[in-house]
């Protein structure tokens, strides 16, 4: 019975383990993110949670690219803070540049786009990006090497935003089988214990 409990604990631990990779960028200490779609600020992320803190307005667009480590996926983009009065726009393309001009963007050429508000704090923006109408779209988890983002506040007053980029390992088929087996043994053992 103790083996089953260890299997269940290990299975849940493997599913829930997310390490903190660290603060990857803070405009207060690292300088303003790039305003140029053709030359975004490059950010190397690591496995775990990576944080970005910045501000944008209609006069101060932010463009940045994430370089994912080999064997990784972009699992989530969690909105941790937003204080914009109006909607803040977030667009995403694959690659190291954002090819669409801000004043005449063809959103059908983006992987996804979304607007977020202060009320969206704790929302996974990757879900919103994946379901954007008329965009290329994508399936989750998102596998790739480089992704470029465009952030812009809809009005002239700046909006401060904090994003958490969760980077995980590409799950191997064997890991899912072991996790499912561990959960099955644990559930079967718990049921067997109650019936005796």
Biotite code that builds the C-alpha atoms (Angstrom):
import biotite.structure as struc

atoms = struc.array([
    struc.Atom([0.000, 0.000, 0.000], chain_id="A", res_id=1, res_name="UNK", atom_name="CA", element="C"),
    struc.Atom([2.854, 2.416, 0.750], chain_id="A", res_id=2, res_name="UNK", atom_name="CA", element="C"),
    struc.Atom([4.187, 1.809, -2.777], chain_id="A", res_id=3, res_name="UNK", atom_name="CA", element="C"),
    struc.Atom([0.886, 2.921, -4.270], chain_id="A", res_id=4, res_name="UNK", atom_name="CA", element="C"),
    struc.Atom([0.908, 6.087, -2.161], chain_id="A", res_id=5, res_name="UNK", atom_name="CA", element="C"),
    struc.Atom([4.459, 6.875, -3.280], chain_id="A", res_id=6, res_name="UNK", atom_name="CA", element="C"),
    struc.Atom([3.389, 6.313, -6.911], chain_id="A", res_id=7, res_name="UNK", atom_name="CA", element="C"),
    struc.Atom([0.461, 8.693, -6.541], chain_id="A", res_id=8, res_name="UNK", atom_name="CA", element="C"),
    struc.Atom([2.600, 11.320, -4.807], chain_id="A", res_id=9, res_name="UNK", atom_name="CA", element="C"),
    struc.Atom([5.304, 11.022, -7.457], chain_id="A", res_id=10, res_name="UNK", atom_name="CA", element="C"),
    struc.Atom([2.732, 11.243, -10.243], chain_id="A", res_id=11, res_name="UNK", atom_name="CA", element="C"),
    struc.Atom([1.145, 14.402, -8.858], chain_id="A", res_id=12, res_name="UNK", atom_name="CA", element="C"),
    struc.Atom([4.583, 15.841, -8.150], chain_id="A", res_id=13, res_name="UNK", atom_name="CA", element="C"),
    struc.Atom([5.659, 15.286, -11.753], chain_id="A", res_id=14, res_name="UNK", atom_name="CA", element="C"),
    struc.Atom([2.525, 16.984, -13.052], chain_id="A", res_id=15, res_name="UNK", atom_name="CA", element="C"),
    struc.Atom([2.693, 19.955, -10.680], chain_id="A", res_id=16, res_name="UNK", atom_name="CA", element="C"),
    struc.Atom([6.438, 20.603, -10.649], chain_id="A", res_id=17, res_name="UNK", atom_name="CA", element="C"),
    struc.Atom([7.174, 24.045, -12.041], chain_id="A", res_id=18, res_name="UNK", atom_name="CA", element="C"),
    struc.Atom([10.387, 25.725, -11.096], chain_id="A", res_id=19, res_name="UNK", atom_name="CA", element="C"),
    struc.Atom([11.007, 29.438, -11.153], chain_id="A", res_id=20, res_name="UNK", atom_name="CA", element="C"),
    struc.Atom([13.511, 30.303, -13.856], chain_id="A", res_id=21, res_name="UNK", atom_name="CA", element="C"),
    struc.Atom([13.698, 33.898, -12.669], chain_id="A", res_id=22, res_name="UNK", atom_name="CA", element="C"),
    struc.Atom([12.841, 37.405, -13.722], chain_id="A", res_id=23, res_name="UNK", atom_name="CA", element="C"),
    struc.Atom([13.805, 37.643, -17.373], chain_id="A", res_id=24, res_name="UNK", atom_name="CA", element="C"),
    struc.Atom([13.055, 41.310, -17.966], chain_id="A", res_id=25, res_name="UNK", atom_name="CA", element="C"),
    struc.Atom([11.929, 44.371, -16.045], chain_id="A", res_id=26, res_name="UNK", atom_name="CA", element="C"),
    struc.Atom([11.742, 47.684, -17.923], chain_id="A", res_id=27, res_name="UNK", atom_name="CA", element="C"),
    struc.Atom([12.497, 49.593, -14.712], chain_id="A", res_id=28, res_name="UNK", atom_name="CA", element="C"),
    struc.Atom([15.943, 48.026, -14.458], chain_id="A", res_id=29, res_name="UNK", atom_name="CA", element="C"),
    struc.Atom([16.672, 46.664, -17.935], chain_id="A", res_id=30, res_name="UNK", atom_name="CA", element="C"),
    struc.Atom([15.595, 49.613, -20.155], chain_id="A", res_id=31, res_name="UNK", atom_name="CA", element="C"),
    struc.Atom([12.625, 49.992, -22.474], chain_id="A", res_id=32, res_name="UNK", atom_name="CA", element="C"),
    struc.Atom([11.617, 47.053, -24.661], chain_id="A", res_id=33, res_name="UNK", atom_name="CA", element="C"),
    struc.Atom([12.115, 47.626, -28.391], chain_id="A", res_id=34, res_name="UNK", atom_name="CA", element="C"),
    struc.Atom([9.600, 49.768, -30.257], chain_id="A", res_id=35, res_name="UNK", atom_name="CA", element="C"),
    struc.Atom([10.595, 48.211, -33.598], chain_id="A", res_id=36, res_name="UNK", atom_name="CA", element="C"),
    struc.Atom([8.774, 45.194, -35.014], chain_id="A", res_id=37, res_name="UNK", atom_name="CA", element="C"),
    struc.Atom([11.813, 44.412, -37.183], chain_id="A", res_id=38, res_name="UNK", atom_name="CA", element="C"),
    struc.Atom([14.176, 44.410, -34.200], chain_id="A", res_id=39, res_name="UNK", atom_name="CA", element="C"),
    struc.Atom([12.400, 43.114, -31.086], chain_id="A", res_id=40, res_name="UNK", atom_name="CA", element="C"),
    struc.Atom([14.173, 42.712, -27.753], chain_id="A", res_id=41, res_name="UNK", atom_name="CA", element="C"),
    struc.Atom([15.448, 39.098, -27.602], chain_id="A", res_id=42, res_name="UNK", atom_name="CA", element="C"),
    struc.Atom([14.724, 37.282, -24.345], chain_id="A", res_id=43, res_name="UNK", atom_name="CA", element="C"),
    struc.Atom([16.189, 33.870, -23.596], chain_id="A", res_id=44, res_name="UNK", atom_name="CA", element="C"),
    struc.Atom([13.849, 31.921, -21.347], chain_id="A", res_id=45, res_name="UNK", atom_name="CA", element="C"),
    struc.Atom([14.527, 28.797, -19.324], chain_id="A", res_id=46, res_name="UNK", atom_name="CA", element="C"),
    struc.Atom([12.447, 25.909, -18.030], chain_id="A", res_id=47, res_name="UNK", atom_name="CA", element="C"),
    struc.Atom([9.938, 27.003, -15.398], chain_id="A", res_id=48, res_name="UNK", atom_name="CA", element="C"),
    struc.Atom([8.327, 30.401, -14.843], chain_id="A", res_id=49, res_name="UNK", atom_name="CA", element="C"),
    struc.Atom([9.876, 33.418, -16.574], chain_id="A", res_id=50, res_name="UNK", atom_name="CA", element="C"),
    struc.Atom([8.610, 36.902, -15.776], chain_id="A", res_id=51, res_name="UNK", atom_name="CA", element="C"),
    struc.Atom([8.364, 40.105, -17.782], chain_id="A", res_id=52, res_name="UNK", atom_name="CA", element="C"),
    struc.Atom([7.334, 43.454, -16.303], chain_id="A", res_id=53, res_name="UNK", atom_name="CA", element="C"),
    struc.Atom([6.797, 46.366, -18.696], chain_id="A", res_id=54, res_name="UNK", atom_name="CA", element="C"),
    struc.Atom([4.529, 49.205, -19.729], chain_id="A", res_id=55, res_name="UNK", atom_name="CA", element="C"),
    struc.Atom([3.100, 50.225, -23.089], chain_id="A", res_id=56, res_name="UNK", atom_name="CA", element="C"),
    struc.Atom([0.901, 52.919, -24.599], chain_id="A", res_id=57, res_name="UNK", atom_name="CA", element="C"),
    struc.Atom([-0.305, 53.794, -28.085], chain_id="A", res_id=58, res_name="UNK", atom_name="CA", element="C"),
    struc.Atom([2.897, 55.862, -28.427], chain_id="A", res_id=59, res_name="UNK", atom_name="CA", element="C"),
    struc.Atom([5.170, 53.217, -26.862], chain_id="A", res_id=60, res_name="UNK", atom_name="CA", element="C"),
    struc.Atom([4.678, 49.773, -28.381], chain_id="A", res_id=61, res_name="UNK", atom_name="CA", element="C"),
    struc.Atom([6.621, 46.817, -27.014], chain_id="A", res_id=62, res_name="UNK", atom_name="CA", element="C"),
    struc.Atom([8.117, 44.158, -29.275], chain_id="A", res_id=63, res_name="UNK", atom_name="CA", element="C"),
    struc.Atom([10.004, 41.211, -27.803], chain_id="A", res_id=64, res_name="UNK", atom_name="CA", element="C"),
    struc.Atom([10.969, 37.701, -28.886], chain_id="A", res_id=65, res_name="UNK", atom_name="CA", element="C"),
    struc.Atom([11.241, 34.622, -26.720], chain_id="A", res_id=66, res_name="UNK", atom_name="CA", element="C"),
    struc.Atom([13.857, 32.026, -27.548], chain_id="A", res_id=67, res_name="UNK", atom_name="CA", element="C"),
    struc.Atom([12.755, 28.692, -26.109], chain_id="A", res_id=68, res_name="UNK", atom_name="CA", element="C"),
    struc.Atom([15.356, 26.138, -25.023], chain_id="A", res_id=69, res_name="UNK", atom_name="CA", element="C"),
    struc.Atom([15.641, 22.934, -27.090], chain_id="A", res_id=70, res_name="UNK", atom_name="CA", element="C"),
    struc.Atom([13.117, 20.264, -26.125], chain_id="A", res_id=71, res_name="UNK", atom_name="CA", element="C"),
    struc.Atom([10.679, 22.737, -24.590], chain_id="A", res_id=72, res_name="UNK", atom_name="CA", element="C"),
    struc.Atom([7.135, 23.998, -25.052], chain_id="A", res_id=73, res_name="UNK", atom_name="CA", element="C"),
    struc.Atom([5.450, 27.290, -24.270], chain_id="A", res_id=74, res_name="UNK", atom_name="CA", element="C"),
    struc.Atom([2.865, 25.905, -21.850], chain_id="A", res_id=75, res_name="UNK", atom_name="CA", element="C"),
    struc.Atom([1.174, 29.114, -20.644], chain_id="A", res_id=76, res_name="UNK", atom_name="CA", element="C"),
    struc.Atom([1.301, 32.915, -20.653], chain_id="A", res_id=77, res_name="UNK", atom_name="CA", element="C"),
    struc.Atom([-0.240, 34.002, -17.374], chain_id="A", res_id=78, res_name="UNK", atom_name="CA", element="C"),
    struc.Atom([-1.303, 37.623, -16.911], chain_id="A", res_id=79, res_name="UNK", atom_name="CA", element="C"),
    struc.Atom([-0.044, 38.563, -13.451], chain_id="A", res_id=80, res_name="UNK", atom_name="CA", element="C"),
    struc.Atom([-0.798, 42.310, -13.486], chain_id="A", res_id=81, res_name="UNK", atom_name="CA", element="C"),
    struc.Atom([-2.480, 44.858, -15.745], chain_id="A", res_id=82, res_name="UNK", atom_name="CA", element="C"),
    struc.Atom([-3.465, 48.401, -14.837], chain_id="A", res_id=83, res_name="UNK", atom_name="CA", element="C"),
    struc.Atom([-4.540, 49.754, -18.216], chain_id="A", res_id=84, res_name="UNK", atom_name="CA", element="C"),
    struc.Atom([-7.688, 51.880, -18.313], chain_id="A", res_id=85, res_name="UNK", atom_name="CA", element="C"),
    struc.Atom([-8.682, 50.405, -21.675], chain_id="A", res_id=86, res_name="UNK", atom_name="CA", element="C"),
    struc.Atom([-7.815, 47.186, -23.472], chain_id="A", res_id=87, res_name="UNK", atom_name="CA", element="C"),
    struc.Atom([-4.180, 46.217, -23.945], chain_id="A", res_id=88, res_name="UNK", atom_name="CA", element="C"),
    struc.Atom([-3.453, 44.406, -27.229], chain_id="A", res_id=89, res_name="UNK", atom_name="CA", element="C"),
    struc.Atom([-1.189, 41.343, -27.443], chain_id="A", res_id=90, res_name="UNK", atom_name="CA", element="C"),
    struc.Atom([-0.222, 39.835, -30.801], chain_id="A", res_id=91, res_name="UNK", atom_name="CA", element="C"),
    struc.Atom([2.037, 36.846, -31.507], chain_id="A", res_id=92, res_name="UNK", atom_name="CA", element="C"),
    struc.Atom([3.928, 35.487, -34.514], chain_id="A", res_id=93, res_name="UNK", atom_name="CA", element="C"),
    struc.Atom([6.434, 32.677, -34.922], chain_id="A", res_id=94, res_name="UNK", atom_name="CA", element="C"),
    struc.Atom([9.996, 33.787, -35.657], chain_id="A", res_id=95, res_name="UNK", atom_name="CA", element="C"),
    struc.Atom([12.316, 36.599, -34.568], chain_id="A", res_id=96, res_name="UNK", atom_name="CA", element="C"),
    struc.Atom([10.439, 39.598, -36.052], chain_id="A", res_id=97, res_name="UNK", atom_name="CA", element="C"),
    struc.Atom([6.860, 40.826, -36.135], chain_id="A", res_id=98, res_name="UNK", atom_name="CA", element="C"),
    struc.Atom([6.009, 41.241, -39.817], chain_id="A", res_id=99, res_name="UNK", atom_name="CA", element="C"),
    struc.Atom([2.776, 43.225, -39.498], chain_id="A", res_id=100, res_name="UNK", atom_name="CA", element="C"),
    struc.Atom([2.840, 47.056, -39.270], chain_id="A", res_id=101, res_name="UNK", atom_name="CA", element="C"),
    struc.Atom([0.958, 48.413, -36.225], chain_id="A", res_id=102, res_name="UNK", atom_name="CA", element="C"),
    struc.Atom([-1.368, 50.765, -38.119], chain_id="A", res_id=103, res_name="UNK", atom_name="CA", element="C"),
    struc.Atom([-2.356, 48.318, -40.882], chain_id="A", res_id=104, res_name="UNK", atom_name="CA", element="C"),
    struc.Atom([-1.814, 44.894, -39.321], chain_id="A", res_id=105, res_name="UNK", atom_name="CA", element="C"),
    struc.Atom([-3.358, 41.918, -41.055], chain_id="A", res_id=106, res_name="UNK", atom_name="CA", element="C"),
    struc.Atom([-4.242, 39.863, -37.975], chain_id="A", res_id=107, res_name="UNK", atom_name="CA", element="C"),
    struc.Atom([-4.847, 36.826, -40.196], chain_id="A", res_id=108, res_name="UNK", atom_name="CA", element="C"),
    struc.Atom([-1.047, 36.656, -40.529], chain_id="A", res_id=109, res_name="UNK", atom_name="CA", element="C"),
    struc.Atom([-0.531, 36.305, -36.758], chain_id="A", res_id=110, res_name="UNK", atom_name="CA", element="C"),
    struc.Atom([-0.503, 33.062, -34.795], chain_id="A", res_id=111, res_name="UNK", atom_name="CA", element="C"),
    struc.Atom([-2.947, 34.758, -32.473], chain_id="A", res_id=112, res_name="UNK", atom_name="CA", element="C"),
    struc.Atom([-3.956, 37.998, -30.804], chain_id="A", res_id=113, res_name="UNK", atom_name="CA", element="C"),
    struc.Atom([-5.932, 39.038, -27.751], chain_id="A", res_id=114, res_name="UNK", atom_name="CA", element="C"),
    struc.Atom([-6.952, 42.021, -25.696], chain_id="A", res_id=115, res_name="UNK", atom_name="CA", element="C"),
    struc.Atom([-6.599, 41.974, -21.936], chain_id="A", res_id=116, res_name="UNK", atom_name="CA", element="C"),
    struc.Atom([-7.802, 44.111, -19.047], chain_id="A", res_id=117, res_name="UNK", atom_name="CA", element="C"),
    struc.Atom([-7.102, 44.327, -15.310], chain_id="A", res_id=118, res_name="UNK", atom_name="CA", element="C"),
    struc.Atom([-10.039, 41.932, -14.837], chain_id="A", res_id=119, res_name="UNK", atom_name="CA", element="C"),
    struc.Atom([-8.075, 39.267, -16.773], chain_id="A", res_id=120, res_name="UNK", atom_name="CA", element="C"),
    struc.Atom([-5.345, 38.915, -14.118], chain_id="A", res_id=121, res_name="UNK", atom_name="CA", element="C"),
    struc.Atom([-4.614, 35.193, -13.509], chain_id="A", res_id=122, res_name="UNK", atom_name="CA", element="C"),
    struc.Atom([-5.894, 34.339, -17.004], chain_id="A", res_id=123, res_name="UNK", atom_name="CA", element="C"),
    struc.Atom([-3.830, 32.175, -19.343], chain_id="A", res_id=124, res_name="UNK", atom_name="CA", element="C"),
    struc.Atom([-3.470, 34.472, -22.356], chain_id="A", res_id=125, res_name="UNK", atom_name="CA", element="C"),
    struc.Atom([-2.122, 31.608, -24.475], chain_id="A", res_id=126, res_name="UNK", atom_name="CA", element="C"),
    struc.Atom([-5.682, 30.236, -24.533], chain_id="A", res_id=127, res_name="UNK", atom_name="CA", element="C"),
    struc.Atom([-7.008, 33.571, -25.814], chain_id="A", res_id=128, res_name="UNK", atom_name="CA", element="C"),
    struc.Atom([-4.238, 33.806, -28.420], chain_id="A", res_id=129, res_name="UNK", atom_name="CA", element="C"),
    struc.Atom([-4.945, 30.275, -29.699], chain_id="A", res_id=130, res_name="UNK", atom_name="CA", element="C"),
    struc.Atom([-8.640, 30.997, -30.234], chain_id="A", res_id=131, res_name="UNK", atom_name="CA", element="C"),
    struc.Atom([-8.368, 34.398, -31.956], chain_id="A", res_id=132, res_name="UNK", atom_name="CA", element="C"),
    struc.Atom([-10.791, 34.662, -34.886], chain_id="A", res_id=133, res_name="UNK", atom_name="CA", element="C"),
    struc.Atom([-9.213, 35.016, -38.333], chain_id="A", res_id=134, res_name="UNK", atom_name="CA", element="C"),
    struc.Atom([-5.689, 34.286, -37.004], chain_id="A", res_id=135, res_name="UNK", atom_name="CA", element="C"),
    struc.Atom([-3.529, 31.363, -38.126], chain_id="A", res_id=136, res_name="UNK", atom_name="CA", element="C"),
    struc.Atom([-4.112, 29.748, -34.727], chain_id="A", res_id=137, res_name="UNK", atom_name="CA", element="C"),
    struc.Atom([-2.248, 26.897, -33.078], chain_id="A", res_id=138, res_name="UNK", atom_name="CA", element="C"),
    struc.Atom([-2.730, 23.857, -30.897], chain_id="A", res_id=139, res_name="UNK", atom_name="CA", element="C"),
    struc.Atom([-1.491, 23.667, -27.354], chain_id="A", res_id=140, res_name="UNK", atom_name="CA", element="C"),
    struc.Atom([1.104, 23.046, -26.128], chain_id="A", res_id=141, res_name="UNK", atom_name="CA", element="C"),
    struc.Atom([3.032, 25.378, -28.384], chain_id="A", res_id=142, res_name="UNK", atom_name="CA", element="C"),
    struc.Atom([6.254, 23.857, -29.713], chain_id="A", res_id=143, res_name="UNK", atom_name="CA", element="C"),
    struc.Atom([8.848, 25.987, -31.492], chain_id="A", res_id=144, res_name="UNK", atom_name="CA", element="C"),
    struc.Atom([12.049, 27.911, -31.038], chain_id="A", res_id=145, res_name="UNK", atom_name="CA", element="C"),
    struc.Atom([11.246, 31.630, -31.369], chain_id="A", res_id=146, res_name="UNK", atom_name="CA", element="C"),
    struc.Atom([8.033, 33.584, -30.858], chain_id="A", res_id=147, res_name="UNK", atom_name="CA", element="C"),
    struc.Atom([7.662, 37.358, -31.202], chain_id="A", res_id=148, res_name="UNK", atom_name="CA", element="C"),
    struc.Atom([5.095, 39.444, -29.330], chain_id="A", res_id=149, res_name="UNK", atom_name="CA", element="C"),
    struc.Atom([3.610, 42.901, -29.879], chain_id="A", res_id=150, res_name="UNK", atom_name="CA", element="C"),
    struc.Atom([2.020, 44.721, -26.918], chain_id="A", res_id=151, res_name="UNK", atom_name="CA", element="C"),
    struc.Atom([0.217, 48.036, -27.253], chain_id="A", res_id=152, res_name="UNK", atom_name="CA", element="C"),
    struc.Atom([-2.156, 49.986, -25.036], chain_id="A", res_id=153, res_name="UNK", atom_name="CA", element="C"),
    struc.Atom([-5.242, 51.218, -26.890], chain_id="A", res_id=154, res_name="UNK", atom_name="CA", element="C"),
    struc.Atom([-5.081, 54.772, -25.503], chain_id="A", res_id=155, res_name="UNK", atom_name="CA", element="C"),
    struc.Atom([-2.262, 57.216, -24.805], chain_id="A", res_id=156, res_name="UNK", atom_name="CA", element="C"),
    struc.Atom([-2.089, 56.591, -21.049], chain_id="A", res_id=157, res_name="UNK", atom_name="CA", element="C"),
    struc.Atom([0.441, 53.850, -20.335], chain_id="A", res_id=158, res_name="UNK", atom_name="CA", element="C"),
    struc.Atom([-0.527, 50.439, -19.027], chain_id="A", res_id=159, res_name="UNK", atom_name="CA", element="C"),
    struc.Atom([1.806, 48.420, -16.848], chain_id="A", res_id=160, res_name="UNK", atom_name="CA", element="C"),
    struc.Atom([1.617, 44.669, -17.321], chain_id="A", res_id=161, res_name="UNK", atom_name="CA", element="C"),
    struc.Atom([3.350, 41.617, -15.857], chain_id="A", res_id=162, res_name="UNK", atom_name="CA", element="C"),
    struc.Atom([3.425, 38.361, -17.809], chain_id="A", res_id=163, res_name="UNK", atom_name="CA", element="C"),
    struc.Atom([4.575, 34.926, -16.688], chain_id="A", res_id=164, res_name="UNK", atom_name="CA", element="C"),
    struc.Atom([5.829, 32.657, -19.478], chain_id="A", res_id=165, res_name="UNK", atom_name="CA", element="C"),
    struc.Atom([5.706, 29.010, -18.376], chain_id="A", res_id=166, res_name="UNK", atom_name="CA", element="C"),
    struc.Atom([8.215, 26.850, -20.229], chain_id="A", res_id=167, res_name="UNK", atom_name="CA", element="C"),
    struc.Atom([7.989, 23.075, -19.809], chain_id="A", res_id=168, res_name="UNK", atom_name="CA", element="C"),
    struc.Atom([9.712, 20.012, -21.236], chain_id="A", res_id=169, res_name="UNK", atom_name="CA", element="C"),
    struc.Atom([8.125, 18.273, -24.189], chain_id="A", res_id=170, res_name="UNK", atom_name="CA", element="C"),
    struc.Atom([6.425, 15.342, -22.464], chain_id="A", res_id=171, res_name="UNK", atom_name="CA", element="C"),
    struc.Atom([7.591, 11.962, -23.644], chain_id="A", res_id=172, res_name="UNK", atom_name="CA", element="C"),
    struc.Atom([4.920, 9.327, -24.315], chain_id="A", res_id=173, res_name="UNK", atom_name="CA", element="C"),
    struc.Atom([6.503, 7.104, -21.658], chain_id="A", res_id=174, res_name="UNK", atom_name="CA", element="C"),
    struc.Atom([6.138, 9.771, -18.964], chain_id="A", res_id=175, res_name="UNK", atom_name="CA", element="C"),
    struc.Atom([2.385, 9.987, -19.545], chain_id="A", res_id=176, res_name="UNK", atom_name="CA", element="C"),
    struc.Atom([2.061, 6.185, -19.399], chain_id="A", res_id=177, res_name="UNK", atom_name="CA", element="C"),
    struc.Atom([3.971, 6.036, -16.084], chain_id="A", res_id=178, res_name="UNK", atom_name="CA", element="C"),
    struc.Atom([1.940, 8.909, -14.625], chain_id="A", res_id=179, res_name="UNK", atom_name="CA", element="C"),
    struc.Atom([-1.348, 7.273, -15.650], chain_id="A", res_id=180, res_name="UNK", atom_name="CA", element="C"),
    struc.Atom([-0.179, 3.897, -14.304], chain_id="A", res_id=181, res_name="UNK", atom_name="CA", element="C"),
    struc.Atom([0.847, 5.463, -10.987], chain_id="A", res_id=182, res_name="UNK", atom_name="CA", element="C"),
    struc.Atom([-2.514, 7.201, -10.645], chain_id="A", res_id=183, res_name="UNK", atom_name="CA", element="C"),
    struc.Atom([-4.342, 3.979, -11.552], chain_id="A", res_id=184, res_name="UNK", atom_name="CA", element="C"),
    struc.Atom([-2.445, 1.914, -8.983], chain_id="A", res_id=185, res_name="UNK", atom_name="CA", element="C"),
    struc.Atom([-3.039, 4.571, -6.341], chain_id="A", res_id=186, res_name="UNK", atom_name="CA", element="C"),
    struc.Atom([-6.757, 4.777, -7.048], chain_id="A", res_id=187, res_name="UNK", atom_name="CA", element="C"),
    struc.Atom([-7.113, 0.979, -7.174], chain_id="A", res_id=188, res_name="UNK", atom_name="CA", element="C"),
    struc.Atom([-5.199, 0.602, -3.908], chain_id="A", res_id=189, res_name="UNK", atom_name="CA", element="C"),
    struc.Atom([-7.293, 3.283, -2.193], chain_id="A", res_id=190, res_name="UNK", atom_name="CA", element="C"),
    struc.Atom([-10.495, 1.593, -3.330], chain_id="A", res_id=191, res_name="UNK", atom_name="CA", element="C"),
    struc.Atom([-9.233, -1.817, -2.211], chain_id="A", res_id=192, res_name="UNK", atom_name="CA", element="C"),
    struc.Atom([-8.293, -0.443, 1.227], chain_id="A", res_id=193, res_name="UNK", atom_name="CA", element="C"),
    struc.Atom([-11.783, 1.031, 1.777], chain_id="A", res_id=194, res_name="UNK", atom_name="CA", element="C"),
    struc.Atom([-13.532, -2.228, 0.851], chain_id="A", res_id=195, res_name="UNK", atom_name="CA", element="C"),
    struc.Atom([-11.651, -4.332, 3.457], chain_id="A", res_id=196, res_name="UNK", atom_name="CA", element="C"),
])
